[in-house]
Amino acid sequence: MNQRISRSLGLVAVLYFTANFSAQTSVKDTIPKENKIDEVIVIGYGTQKKSNVTGAIASIKASDIENIPAGKPEQVLQGRAAGVSVVTNSGQPGAAATVRVRGITSFGAGSNSPLWVVDGIVVDNIGWLNQSDIESMEVLKDGASSAIYGVSAAKGVILVTTKKGKKGKLSLSYNGFYGFSNTSKKLDLLDATQYAKIINEGFVNDGQAPRYANPESFGRGTNWQDAIFGTGEKSSHEVSITGGNEKSTYYTSFGYFDQTGIVMSDISYYKRINARFNSTHKVTDFLTLGQTFAYTHTKSQGISANEEFGGPLASAVNLDPTTPVVVTDWSMVDPSGYTNPYIIRDENGNPYGISRYVNQEMTNPRAFRHIQQGNYSWSDDFVGNVFAELKFLKSFTFKTSLNGKKSYWGSRTFAPKYYLSPNFSNTSFNSLNKVDENKFEWSMENTLTYQNKFGDHNLSVLIGQGVYRYNISGGASLTYTNLPVDNWQDASFNFNIPQDDITATGWDGIQTRKASYFGRIIYDYADKYLFTGTIRRDGSSKFATKEHWGTFPAMSLGWNVHKENFWPENKVINNLKLRGGYGVLGNDEMENFRFASFMVSGSNYTTAGNNIIIGYAPSTLENPNLKWEETSQLNIAADLKLFNNFTLTADWYRKKTSDILRQVNIPGYVGVPNLPWANVGDMENTGLELELGYKKNWEDFTISVNGNFATIKNKVLRLEDDIDYFNLASFQTMGAVSRVAVGQPYGSFYGFTYGGVFQNQAQVDSYVNANGTKLLPNAKPGDFIWQDNNGDGKIDDNDKVNLGSSIPKYTFGLTVNLNYKNFDFMMFAQGQAGNKIFQGLRRLDMLDANYQTRVLDRWTGEGSTNDNPRITRSDTNLNYSRMSNYYLQKGDYVRLKIIQLGYTLPQDVTSRFGMSKVRLYVTGENVFTFTKYTGYDPEIAGRNNSEQDIIGVDRAYYPQARTFLLGANIQF
């Protein structure tokens, strides 16, 4: 493997040499060589010169992200660091992103999210953070750099540093934008005439009479997508104030963000208010005090973002186009379906259309919107810390910090009486519900650092200790029913209603306690030979006494080859650093006390006198040997500077997780309600990461290009002893569509394959096994030819095979920055390749659900097609109801994520108004997406699931919006 890496690096160097040898050497660097300052990046509990870093750390600075109009701060990482996958969970305003560092590490969704550390505070997410407050983001990707965070670091660590004050006069800055959004794509669905013909064909093919006498009479009918998609708005306003003197510095900011969705914007929105205050005070030459504090309030409402069971998106895809949005012509509908008094009507008193054939959870989106109005979720987050830093004996620094996060969140929902369809109604009583929850988490950390230089020897030693308390939480829910109102505006908890109409519940969380001891040595000799050694010991209340503690060591080495005397100064390879490291990390992401069995009620029994006795029984089987997952990671890398203006970083890694935590299957006769937990399973990720950069400055013109490319290969190595796989994602009546199987990537699609379509009866009759028995006795011409993959002479579940991976094999990003005089231009593109997407947009259990226009290429006779089966309602050959490669499409895409053009007013103009800088810009987001995927959006994060990491299943994904913005940056 090392030889292959060396050859790859050599090939890259040769290619760049060949392509760029003619670079104009007379052009000067952006910074004269003698004035260049080595960049300093943040590492765990400290900083380090980038040239001496031995781990795999990606650094994103404020200048890289400050002009990106993202709704959530984690989204700005997308495409900017090799090996870091960022997939937006949906295009819904306020939607978070799924972030994965070097692939999927464990089997649970919570076990794959990286550790977020903001100004030294460990938090569960950064959705509350204002993007403009970020000074830098460092991604610790490998074991050597992440090991300082021990048991929480197996999924990678992302360090976020917020802006601090600077000495000098008070400086005021404003950054704001406003723009509009719309959908970049709609599905090609059948219109009413096409739909009626296809439905008729299904009846006829099954030997029945057609339903519709005159399909052409429907015309184009209702386009339900037009009924839900509209224009969204997006705006942001941020003000920051910074300043200070020799003793104290401060940074204060205020922000407001408001976005409405492109799908029914009055019930799809996100609003956020931010405030931050950071300060540092140098009390004496040896004592420094400081604090950070942030407050965030959000209010939002959303629709089902990736759910086939109801919601506006799924309904728009599946509802028949023969049903009108609003009934104004009674001759087009059956009046008997509109007699219910709680039917929803528009402002003119006309009832919203109700489909006669597509029901269950599918409803008229416009009517659904009415019963959702006024509902919302909210949150308040307070995050901050205070610290003291004491320097003594010249080389020692002691720092103590107290960190905390207090969160409040909840929802308010009013459900009126309504009738949307025979299967979706509430005609008994209205209800008003509110949920209030809270959580407090705090930690205290103390570190002692020794840093000194002895001639050419540089030494830094860190020892530290920390205590952590998580999930100090609770909540309550209150519901009032039968309120004397009929709309959400008048609903209130101030009504005096009978006690029987009031329901209240409450709960408390289970606190998690952790304690840690850690240490690190960083040493270099003459900036040439580099060493970092780390060890951390963590204890957690999640495990039994004998498994409380885990130890996580790491070591990395580096060699700045270009600083050796034998290295000749040349114009091809200016700098060369070789580095490698190995570290062991941990993961304890599961609920508390899963090692134990508790007595729980519910096992009741009846005596001879019919008296009910409350019975108690064990909740599960105990496992006192339950312990941490461990992830070991090897990283080998090289950093190069080429032709004075090119940079190249190449990392190869192997990451293996052992003893993965998972619930295991046990026989039902054991008699416990919950499955026990155990350490069962191993999984491995390997990959190659490349980051390329180029920067030049020609007097008034500057160009900067940065690209990254990463490969990843995931493989499940072991599951519990008696199984080879377990099912992952399921889809409607089809059952499992993906699974976790030994020898395959996590979440691989699994099903049947077809080898074309039967063109005539002779083909059906001749498709037999060695005994002459028909393999598909229920097939007819036009049906799929299901393949006998295992060759046993029959078609059954044993013929299912691996159909491809939901995990992209390749991810990439490209950023281009151009500056000419006062003009600046930025373009950012990203994408992925090598994965499959399961397109599950149509409800299989609804025979009358609408189709995509792909169905027009169905089999209609011999020679018509060999790709799409005939239309049938009985589906005796299981053409549509079997999981097969028919439902899978390539997930490859390249997206022009951002394009921006800005202009900075001349200094002599702005100075007249007391401003130091005025920059105006126009931005386009998600402008173009190049893909062959036929769904709304190929960037599919999947369905949120706390137990499993399910990706690549499209159940009616809320597409990301195409947005155009006008903005301004103003500094005083």
N, C-alpha and C positions, 0 to 999 in steps of 0.2 A: 504493500500500500504506500509506503514512504517513497518508493521509487516512482510510483505512478504520480504522486504529488509533485515530486521534483521535476518529472518530465512535463507535468501540466504547467508548473510555474515557469519553467524554461520556455515552453511554447508561447505562453502569454507574453513573456519578455521579448521574445523574437518577433511576435506579431506587432507589439507596440513599437519596437525598434524599426521594423520595416515600414509600418504605416506612418510613423512620425519622425523619421530621421531627418526630414527636410525642415523640421521646426526651426523658426528663425532665431538663431542664437543671439542675434543682435538686440532682440527685444528684452527689455529688463524685467526682472521679477517684480511682483507687487511690492515686496519689502526688500531693501538692500540686505545682502547676506550678513553684513556685520551688525545689522540692527535687529535681526530676527530674534524673537523671544520664544523659547520652548513653551508650547501649550501645556497648560495644567488642567487635568481632568479630575473629577470627583471619583474617589473609590470609597469603599465602605469605611466609615469612621476616619476619613481623611482625604488628602489630595496627593497627586503624584504627577511628575512630569510625564507627558505622553510618550516621550522618547524612551523612557525607562520602564514603561508598563510591560509586564510579562504575561498578562492575561488577555482574554478576548473581551474587550470593552468597546462598545460603540457609543460615541458621544454626539449628541445633537444639541446645538447651541440655540440661544434665543433668536439669533439672526437667521437661523434656518427655518424657524416656524412662526415668527411673529406676524408674518403677512398671510398665514393660512387661515381662512375663516371656518375652522372646524367647530362643530357643536360640542364635542367632548374632547378634552385635552389628549386622551390616549390615541385618538385618531390621527394625530399629527405624526405618529411614529410610522404610519403605513408607508412602506416602500422606501424607508430612509435608512434602514440598517439591515444588512444581510443576516439571514437567519431569524429575523423577527417577523412573524406573521401577524398582521392586524387585519381582521375582517369585521366590517361593520355589521352588527346584528340585524339591522334593518334600516331602511331609509326614513323611518319614523323619527320625527323631531325628538331629540333627547336620548336616542338609542345609544347604548354603550357599544363598545367594540370588544370582540374576542381577541385577546392578545396571547400569542404562544411564542415562547423563546426556544428555538431549536426543537420544535415539534411537540408532540403529545408525550408527556412523561409518565402519566399514570392513567388509571381507568375511570376516575371520577372527574366530572367537569371542574369542580372546585379545586381538584388536585393539579390542574394544568395551568391555572392562572399564575402569572409571576408575582413575586413579592414586591409591593409598592412601598417605597420609603421616601417620604416628603420631608425634607429638612431634618432628617434623622428620626421622623415619626413613622412607625409602621402602620399603614392603613390598608383597608380591604379594597379600595378603589380610589381613583382620582377624579371621578365625575364631578365632584364638588369644587374642583380647582379651576381657577381662571387661567386660561391659556396664556394671556399676556403677562401674568405674574411669573412665568417660568423663565429662569435664567439658563438652565441646562437640564438635559436628561441623559443619564448614562445607563446603558444596558449592560449589566454584567452577565455575559453569556455562558462562560465556561465554569468548570468546577473550581479552578484556582482562584478566580476573582470573586466568585460568589460564596466561597466557603466561610467567609467571615460572618455570614448570616446563618450558617449551620442548618438546622432542621427545617427552616422555611425557604431554603434557597434552591431546592432541586428543580424548580420550574423556571429558574432565572430570577434575577433581581433588577428592578428598574429604580434608579435613584433620581429623584426630582429635587432640584435646588431652586428655590424661589429667589426673586430679585431682592437685593439688599440696598441700603442707602449708600450714597457716595459723598465724599467731602466736597464742599463747594456750595454755591448759592442754590437756593430753591429752584427746582426745575419742574415744570408742569407739562404733561404730555396727554394728548387725546388721540385715541384710535377708534374709528367707527366706520361702519358700512351699512348699506341697506340694499336689498335686492329682491328679485322674484325668482320663483322656482316652478318648474313643471316637470312632467314625466318625460323621459327621453325615449320611452318605448311603450307601446301597447301590444297586447297579444293579438294575433290574427285569429279571431273567433268567427264562427259561422254567423251569418245574418239570418233573419227569420225565414226567408225562402229556402236557403241552403239547409237550415236546421230542419225544417218540415220535411224536406226531401230525404234527408238522412234518416230521420225517425221513421218515415214511411218505409224506407228501404229495409230497415231492421225488422219491421213487422212482416213485410213480404218475404224476406229471406227465411223467416221462421214459420212460413206457411199461414200467416194471418193477414187480415184485411188491413190496408193502410189507415192511419189515423186521420190524416188531413186530406180533404177532398181537393183542395185547390191551394197548394203551397205558394204559388205566385201571388196570391191575394194578400199575403202578409208583407210583401215588399221587403225592405231591409229591416223593419221592425226596430226593436230597442237595442241600442248599444249600451250595455250596462257599464262598460268601462268609462264612457263619457259621463255616466251618471255619478261616478265616484271621483274621477280625477279632476283636479282643478289647479288653480294657481296658488302656490304657497308664498309666504313672505319670510324674509330672514333679515334681522337687524341686530346690531351690536354697538354698544357705546361704552368705552372704557376710559377712565381718567386716572392718571397716576401722578403722585407728587413725591419727589425725592430730594434729599439734601443732607446737610450736616456740617460738622466742623471737626477739629482734631479730636474731640472727646466723644461726640455722639453723632450717629448717622441714622437716618430713618427712610423708610419706603412705605408709602400708603397708596392704595388703589381702590377704586370703585368700578364695578362693571354691571352692565345690564344686557342680557341676551334674550331675544324673543324670536321664535320660529314657529310657523304654522306649516302643517303638512300639505302634501299634494294630493292626499286621499282624504276627502271630507274634512277640510281644514278646521271646521268649528269643533270637531271632536278629535283632532290630532294636532297637538301643539305642545310646546315646551318653553317655559320662561324661567330665567335664572337671574338672581341678584347676588353679586359678590362684594365682599369688602375684605381688605387685608391691611395689616399693619405689622411691619417688621422694624426692629430697631436694635442697635448695638451701642453699648456705652463703655468706653475705656475709662474705668474708675481711677486706676493707677497704671503705672507702666507694666505692672505684672498681673493686674486683675481686670478682666473684661466680663461684662454682663450683657445679656441679650435676650430677645424673645421674638417669636413669630406668632401671629394670630390671624386666623381666617374664618370668615362666616359666609355661609352660602345658603340661600333659600331657593327652592325650586317648586314649581307648580306645573303639572303636566297632565295630559290625557292622551290615551293612545287606543289604537284598535289592534285586533289580533294581527301580529306582524308576520307570522309564518305558521298558519294554522288552517287546515282544510275543513275543520268543523265549525263553520260559521264565520261571521265577520264580513265587512264590506268587500274585501278583496276576493275571498273565496266565493262569496255570493255573486259578484260581478262576473267571475269566470264561469260559474256553473249554471246560473239562472238562464232559462230559455228566453230567446229574443222575441218570442211571440207575446210575452206578457208586457203590458205597458208600464212605464214608470208611474204615471198617474192616470186613473181611469176617467176619461172624458167622453168616450164613445162606448156605451153599454152593449152595443152589438158585438164588440170584440171580446167580451168576457162573459162568464157565467155569473149573473147577478146573485145567485144563491150563495156565492162565496163571500159576499160583502154585507151580510146582515148582522154581524156581530156588533154590538154597540161600542166596543172598545177598539174598533179598527182605527188606524192612524190616518189622518187626512192632512192635506196641504192647506195653505193659507186661504185658498178659495173654497174649501170645504169638499174638495174632490178626494176620494180615497186613493191611497197608494196601491198600485197593482199587486196582486197576490197570485203567484204561479199556481196553476192547477196540478202541475206535474212534478215540479222540483221544490220539495219542501224540507222536512227535517230541520236542520239548523240554517238552511239557506233562506234568507229573507230579503225583501226589497231594501237595498242599502239606504235609500232616502227615508224610509219609514224607520229603519233601525237607528238612523241618526237622531231622530226625535226622542227616542227613549234613552239615549245616552247623554243628552245635553245636561250640563250642570255637574256631571261627575268629574272627579279629578283626584290625583294623587299629589302629595306634597312632601317636602322634606326640609329640615333645618340641620345644618352641620356646623359645629364649632370645633376647630382644630387648631392646636397651638402647642408651644413649648416655651419653657424658660431655661436658660443655661448660664453657667458661670465657668469661666476659663481662667485658670491660675497658672502662671509661668514662674518657675523657680529654679534655682541652681543652674541657670543659663540654658540647660539642654532639656529640662523637663517641663511638660505641660499636663496639668490635670484638668479634666473637663467633666462636669456633672450636668445632666439635663433631666428635666421632668417633662414628659410628653403626655398629651391626652387628646381624645376625640370624644365629643358628646354629640350624639345624633338623635334626632326626633323625626319620625316619618309616619305617614298614614294615608288614609283615603276617605272620601265622602261620596256616597252613592245613593241616588234616589231612583227607585224602580216604580214607575207608575203602572196603572192597569193598562194593558195593551193587548192587541190581537194582530200579530204580524203574519201568521199562517196557522193552519190547523195544528201544527206540531211545535209552534213557537209563540206562546201566548202567556199572559198573566192576567187573568180576569177575576181573581179572588180578592186580592188586597194589594195595596201599595205598601212600600217600605222605604225607610230612610236608615241608612247604616253609616257609621263612622268607625274607623279603626285608628287607634293611636298606639304607636310603639316607640320605644326609646332604647338606646344602648350607650354604654359608657365603657371606654377602653383607656387604659393608662399604662405607662411604662416609665421606669427610671433606669438610666444608664450612667455608668462612671467609667471613664477611661484615663489611663496614664500613658503618656507618650514620651519616649526618650529619643531625641534626634541630635546627631552630632556628625562631624566630619573630621577624620584623622588622615591628613594627607590626601591620598587618592581614595581613601575608604569612606563611603557614606553609609551610615547606619540609622535605621529607624525601627524602634521597638514599641509595640503597642500591647498593652494588656487592658482587659476590660471586664466588666460585670454588669449584668442587667436583670431586672425583674419585670414581668409583664403580666397584665391582667386583661383578659378579653371576655367579651360577651356578658358583661354585667348588664342584663337587659330585662325587659318586661313589656307588657302590652295589654290592651283591653279593646273589646269590641262591643258596640251598643247598637241595637236595632229597634226602631219603632215601626209598628205596622198599623194599618188602618187609620192613617192620618186623614183628617178632614180637608184634604187638598187634592188637586189633580195635576200639579205641575211642580217642577223642581224649585222654581223661584219662591214659592210659598211654603215649601217643606221646611220644618224646623223641629228641633227637640224641645221647644218651649211649649208645645201643645200638651195639655193635661189629658192623657189617654189612660185607659184601664191598664192595670198591672199585667194582665194576661197578654197584652200587646207589646210588652217590653221584654227584650232578651238581652242579657249582658253576660259576657265571659271575660276572663282575664288569664294571664299566664306570666310566668317568670322564666328567664333563660338560665342555663347552667353555666356558671363561670368556668373559664379555662385559666389555669395558672401555669406560668413558665418561668424558669430561671436559667441563666446562661453565664458561662465564663468563656472568655475568648482571648486569643493572643495572636500577634502577627509580627514577623521580622521581615523588613525590607532592606536589602543590602546591595550595593553596587561598588565595583572597583573601577574608578576612573570613567564612569558612565559606559563601560564596555561590558563587563560581566555582571549580570543581573540575577538576583535571587529574591524570591518571595516565599515565605513559609507561613502557613496559617493553621490554627487549630481552634475548634470551638466545641464546647461541651454543653448540651442542652438537656434540661429536664422538663417534662410535661405531665400535667395531671390527666392527660387523656389515656395514659397507659397504667397498667398495674405496677405495683411497687417495684418489683424486680426488673421491670423494663422502663422505669421512669427516665433513665439517662441514656443519651447517645453521644458518641464522640465523632467529630467530622473534621478530618485533617485534609490539607492540600499543600501542594508545592508547585512552583513554576520557576523556570530558568529562562534567561534571555542573553543574547550576544549581539551587541552592536558591532557587526563585523567591519563596517566602514571606518570605525575609529582605530582599527589596528594599523600599526606602522607599515605592514606589508600591503595594505589596501591602497592601490594607486588612485590618485584623484583623476576622475574621468567624467565625461559628459553624458554617459549612458546610464550607469547605475550610481547615483550620487550617495544614497543611503541604503543600507541593508541591515535589517535586524531579524534574527532568527529567535524564535521563542517556542516554548512548549510547557505544558503543565498537566497536572493530574490532581483531581480532588474528589472527595466523597461528600455528598450532600444528603439532606434528609427531607422527609415529607410526613406530616402527621395530619393531613387534611381529612378529618372525619369528625363526627360528633363525639361528644364526651362519653366516656365510660362504655365504649363498645366492647371492651374486654369482659364486662360483667353481665350477670343475669339478675334481673330484678323481679320481684313478685308484683304482678299486675292483676287488677280485677278484670272481670269479664267471664271467668270460667264458672258461671252460675249453674246451679242444679236445683231440682224440685224434689221436695220430700213427699212421702206418701200422703200427707195432708194437703198437697198442692201449695205448700209454702215455698217461696223462692229464697234460696240461701245464696248469698253473695260468695262466690268462690274466687280464690286467688291461685295463680300458677306462675311458673317461671316464664319470663318474657322471651328468653332465648337460651342457647347454650353458652356458658362462659368460656373464655379463652384467656387465661392469665398469661399466656406466652405471646400475646399480640404485641407487636413492636413496630418501630418506625419502618417505613420504606427507605431504602438507600439507593441513591443514584450516583454512580461513579462516572467520571467524565475525563477523557483524554483529549487534549487539544495540542495540535502541532501547527505552527504558523510562521509566516514571513511577512515583514513590512518593508516595502521598497519605495525609494524615490527615484524616478527615472527622468532623464533629460531635463532636470531642474524644475520641471513643471508638472510632471505626472506623479501620482502616488498609486501604489498598488498594495493591497492587503489581502492575503490569502490565508484562510483558516480551514483546517480539516479536523473533524472531531468524531469521537465515538462516545455516545452516552448510553449507559445501560442502567435500567432501574430494576432492582431486585426486591423480592418479598413485597409485591404490590398489595396494598390493603384493598380487600373486597369482601362483600358478603358471599357466602358459599351456599350451595344447594344442599339440603338434607332431606331425607325421606319424610313424607307427611306424617307417618305414624310416630315420629318423635314427639309430636304434640306441642310444639312451641309456636307462638304466632309470628315471631320474627326470625329471619335467617341470621345465623351468627356471622361474626367477622373473623377473618383469618388473613395471614400473609400468603397469598397464592398468586404467583405470576411474575414473570420477568418480561421486559420489553427493551428494545434497543433502537436508538436513532443514530444514523451516521450521515454526515453531510460535508459538503465543501462550500465555503463562502468566499466570494470575491467582492472587493470594493475597489473601484477605480475612480481616480480623480484627476482633473486637469484644470490648471488655472494660469492665466496670462493677463498681462496688463500692457496695453499700448496707449500711452499718453491718456487720451480721452475715452478709450474703449477697454473694457474688462470683460473677460469671459471666464466662467467657472462651470465646469461640468462634473457631476458626480453620479456614478452609477453603481449598482450592486446587483449581484446575482447569487443565488443560493440553491443548492440541491439538498434534498432530504430523502432518506430511505428509512422507513419505519418498519419494524418487524416484531411481532409478538413471539417470544421465545418459549414461554411456559405458562400454563394455566394450572388450576388445581389438578391433582393427580388423576382423577377419574374422568376428566372431560377434555375435549379437544377444542371446544369453542363455546361461546354463549352469544345469544342474539342481542342485537343492539337496537337499531331503529326498526320500528314496525310501521306499516302503512295500511290503514283501513282494514278491509276484510282480507287483504293480501297476506297479512302476517309480516314476518320479519323480512326486511330488505337488505339489512347489513348486519355484520356480526364481528366479533373479536375471535379470531381463530389462530391457533399456533401455526407459525410459518408464514402468516399473511400480515399485511399492514392493519393497524387498528381501524375498525370501521369499514372494512372492505365490503363491497356489494356482492351479494351471493344469490344466485338464482339459476333459472333455466336459460338455454340458448335455443334460438330457432335458425334453421338453415333454409330460409325462404318460405314461400307460400305454395301450397298445393294448387296446381293450375287446372287439374281435371280429375275425374274419378279414378282414372287408371293409375295416376300417381298415388292416390290414397290407398288403392287396393294393393299396390306393389310395395308399399312401405311396410315390410314385414321383418320378423326376426328369423333366426336360423331354422325355426320350426314351422315357418310359414304363417305365424300368427300376426295379425295386424298390430303394429305398435300404437296406432292411434285409431281405435275402432269407432270413436265418435266424431272423427274429423270429416269434413266436407271440402269440396273445392273452395279455395279462398281462405282456408284456415292455415295457421302456422304449422310448419314441419318441425316439431319439437325433436331435438337431437338426443339420441341415446348416448350420452357422454361417457358412461361407464361400461357400455357394451354388454349389458346383461340381458338384452332382449326385451326390455320393457321401459316405459317412461314413468318414473316416479321420483320421489324426493332425492333419491340417491344419484340422480342425474344433475343435480344442482352443482354449479362450479363457481369459482371466484370470477367476478365480472369486472373487477377494477377497483381502484382505491379512491376514497373520498378525499384523501390527503394530497395536495399538490406536490408533485415531484420537484417543481422549479418555481421560485418566486423571484421577482426582479423589480427594480425601480430605477428611475432616471430623473435627475434634476439638472436643469440648465438655467443659469443666470447670466444675463447680458446687461452691461451698463455702458451707455454712451452719453457722455456729458450729463445732462440732467434727466435723461430717460433711463428707465430700468425695465427689464423684461424677465419674467420667470415662467418656466414651464416644468411641470412635474407629471410624470407618467409612471404607472405601476401595473403589475399584472401577475399572472400565475399560469402554470401549464402542467399537464400530466395527470390531472384528476378527472373523476367522473361526477356528474350530478344526476340524482334521481329526480325526474320531473313528475311530481305527483299533484298536478293542478286540478285534475278532474276527479270528481267523486265517483268511485267505481260502483258504489251501492245505489247510485241514482241513475237508472237506465235512461232517464230523459234529460240528464245534465248536458249542457252545451259542449261542443267539441272545438278544438283548434282546427284550422283549415287543413292541417296535415291529413285529416280524415278524407278530404276530397280526393286524395291519391290512393284511396282504398282499392282493394281487389274488386273488380266488377265483371270479370270474365277472363278467360284464358289469355295470357300474355299482357294483361293490363298493368300488373305490378308484381314484384317479388319481395316487396318490403313491408307492405301494410295489409293486414287481414281484411276480410269482408266484414260488413256490418251485421251484427247479430245481437239479439237481446237475450237469447238463451245461453249463448257462449258455451256450447257443449264441449268445445275443444280447449276452453280456458285461455283463449287468445289474449284477453284483456285482464283477467283476474289472477294470472300467474306473475310472480316476480320474474322478470327476464331482462335481457339486454335491450328489449324494445323500449324500456322506460329510461334508459341511461343515455346521456349525452356528454360530450366533451365539455369540461369546465374551463378550457383555456380562454384567456382574455387579456387584452391590453387596453388600459383605460387612460385617457388624457384627463388626469384627475384635476389639475389646476393649470390654468394659463392666466397670466397677469401682466398688465402693462401699466407702468407708473411714471409719473412726471413730478420732479421736485422743483418748486419755484426757485428762481435765482435768489441768492442771499440778500442782494441789495433791495429786492422787492419785499421780502418777508420782514427784514429788519425795520422797515418803516412802520410796521404794525406791532413791533415788539416781539416778533416771533423768530425763533432761531431756525425753524424748519417747517415747511408745508409740503407735504407730498400727497398727490391725488392719484388714484388708481382705479382701474376697472379689472374685475376678476370673473373668470368663468370656471365653474366647478362641474366635474363629470361631463365635460363637453362632448367627448366621443368615447364610445366603447366598441372595440373591435372583437367580436366573438361570434361563434357559430351556435351558441346556446340559444334556444328558442323561447326560454322563459323571460320573465321580466328583467332579471339581473343575475349574472353568473357569479357574483360575489356573495355566496351563500354561507352564512355562519351556522345555520341550522336552528333547531329548536332549543331553547334554553331548558336545561334539565340538570337538576342539582346532583343527580346520581351518575349520569353518563355524559360523555362528551360526544354529542351527535352532530355531525356536520354533513353538508352535501346533499340534504334532502329538501327539495323545494315544495312546500305545501301551500303556496300562494304568498310568496315573499314580497314584502313592501319594498318597492324599488327605490334606489337612491335617486334623488332629484337632480336634474340639470338646473344649475343656478347661475344667475348673472348679477354681479354686485358692483356698486359704486362706493368707494371709500376714501377716507382721508386720514393721514397721520399729521398731527400738528404738535409742535414742541415750542414751549415758551422758555 
